[in-house]
Amino acid sequence: MTLRSDSFCEWSVKNHMEELAHEDAQKYMADWYERAVDEQKKERRNYKKQLKAQEKQAERISLINEDDLVSVRWDGLECIGA
């Protein structure tokens, strides 16, 4: 079986184009994956910051002793200690 030279050329070009398309798809997927990972890392950092802020706020609240608080009642414009 013999091949025409132009048919080999067509096959070669087609094969090469398929390889390039495959490489482009791999690059696209790698880029997409990196962006997704970066976004997840960013969300995780923000979540940890929120947890840390909530913990600090909880510590501040727990440091306040109820005996140290002064009950205050507002009566019109005057402040009357209760």
ABEGO torsion letter per residue (X at the ends): XBBBAAAAAAAAAAAAAAAAAAAAAAAAAAAAAAAAAAAAAAAAAAAAAAAAAAAAAAAAAAABBAAABBBBBBBEABBBBX
